[in-house]
Amino acid sequence: MATHPIAPAPDALATSAARFIEALTARDFAALGELLDPTVWLRALLPRQLVERRGAHDVLGAFAAWYGGATGFAPVALDHDVVGSKERATYRFVLSPDWAPETEHLIEQTAFLSLRDGRIRKIDLVCTGFMPLRG
């Protein structure tokens, strides 16, 4: 009978996912771009649509549109792990988006990252959407 590890060994930490979260949390889109393969493919399941972007420029544009113009940007939960041959990055932010600067919103995304030669070649992402916080 084969055994299946529940968690990766300590030396198999999700370093790409950790750097992805770090760059996104800092909204350092140049650093995020360094992690991406030039032909990266983003598939993002959003509350109202499925978004697909191909190429580092267009993928960075999606993240910049979601987070670049926000104010009051604060991480409230960050996590990453290895899931088989992929890395998982989960992050939750409180922010005021540029289209609603007077209202704080909560947003969470989970991204599964596929790597090639140490760079992110595919991002499969699911998003809660921007949820307004009241009182």
C-alpha atoms as one frame of an Amber mdcrd trajectory, in Angstrom:
protein
   0.000   0.000   0.000   1.398   3.384  -1.019   1.579   6.188   1.493   0.786
   9.760   0.572   2.346  12.582   2.535  -0.079  15.068   4.037   2.392  17.954
   3.947   5.587  18.555   1.988   8.963  18.150   3.616  10.309  21.385   5.180
  12.827  21.765   2.337   9.964  21.745  -0.225   8.465  25.058   0.875   6.412
  26.932  -1.710   9.050  29.530  -2.498   7.467  30.775  -5.737   4.071  31.109
  -4.043   5.676  32.946  -1.119   7.407  35.386  -3.496   4.154  35.779  -5.454
   2.291  36.738  -2.254   5.120  39.031  -1.143   5.132  40.917  -4.456   1.340
  41.162  -4.554   1.115  42.323  -0.935   3.679  45.043  -1.653   1.908  45.768
  -4.956   5.342  45.524  -6.513   4.265  44.665 -10.037   7.864  44.751 -11.324
   8.794  42.017  -8.829   5.633  40.106  -9.745   6.618  40.342 -13.400  10.023
  38.807 -12.649   8.245  35.691 -11.361   6.186  35.212 -14.516   7.121  33.212
 -17.569   6.709  35.477 -20.635   3.969  33.140 -21.907   2.126  32.842 -18.574
  -1.566  31.959 -18.757  -4.036  33.264 -16.162  -7.467  31.682 -15.764  -9.420
  33.529 -13.086 -12.873  32.542 -11.911 -14.468  35.764 -10.691 -17.977  36.094
  -9.266 -19.417  37.395 -12.538 -17.092  36.023 -15.195 -14.183  33.874 -16.205
 -11.150  35.986 -17.095  -8.319  34.631 -19.228  -5.111  36.505 -19.928  -2.019
  35.315 -21.756   1.444  36.780 -21.551   3.203  38.493 -18.672   2.099  41.995
 -19.707  -1.612  41.131 -19.779  -1.454  39.046 -16.586   0.277  41.886 -14.737
  -2.382  44.225 -16.102  -5.111  42.116 -14.501  -3.460  42.229 -11.064  -2.727
  45.947 -11.415  -6.378  46.602 -12.318  -7.567  44.684  -9.256  -5.112  46.099
  -6.729  -2.955  48.901  -8.165  -5.246  51.860  -7.476  -6.595  50.724  -4.123
  -6.061  52.697  -0.936  -5.981  51.442   2.628  -4.508  48.208   1.285  -3.833
  45.754   4.145  -3.236  41.993   4.156  -5.315  40.144   6.749  -4.472  36.515
   5.879  -1.653  35.031   3.809  -0.852  31.365   3.205   1.049  29.216   0.742
   1.794  25.534   0.312   2.804  22.841  -2.145  -0.035  20.806  -3.669   1.435
  17.958  -5.694   3.257  19.530  -8.631   1.707  22.982  -8.025   2.074  25.705
  -5.471  -0.901  27.336  -3.771  -1.060  30.978  -2.750  -4.023  32.248  -0.715
  -4.339  35.852   0.324  -7.032  38.060   1.809  -6.878  41.848   1.735  -8.909
  44.717   3.120  -8.791  47.691   0.787 -10.722  50.558  -0.692 -10.792  49.998
  -4.460 -10.253  52.962  -6.761 -13.887  52.688  -7.954 -15.214  52.948  -4.347
 -12.575  54.884  -2.373 -14.900  55.645   0.554 -15.757  51.981   1.247 -13.512
  49.262   2.618 -13.833  45.916   0.883 -12.649  42.421   1.701 -11.298  40.236
  -1.099  -9.756  36.778  -1.067  -8.091  34.889  -3.876  -6.583  31.423  -4.080
  -4.136  30.818  -6.910  -2.652  27.502  -7.996   0.682  28.124  -9.681   2.295
  25.846 -12.243   6.004  26.432 -12.734   8.473  25.984 -15.554  12.191  26.617
 -15.060  11.460  28.390 -11.772   8.942  30.832 -13.255   5.158  30.852 -13.063
   3.773  29.560 -16.349   0.105  29.149 -15.357  -2.155  30.649 -12.699  -5.521
  29.055 -11.941  -7.264  31.503  -9.626 -10.600  31.726  -7.823 -11.784  34.998
  -6.306 -14.493  35.987  -3.832 -14.927  39.355  -5.477 -14.853  42.663  -3.643
 -17.187  42.441  -0.644 -18.035  45.752   1.064 -17.440  45.873   4.808 -20.160
  47.510   6.827 -19.867  49.188  10.214
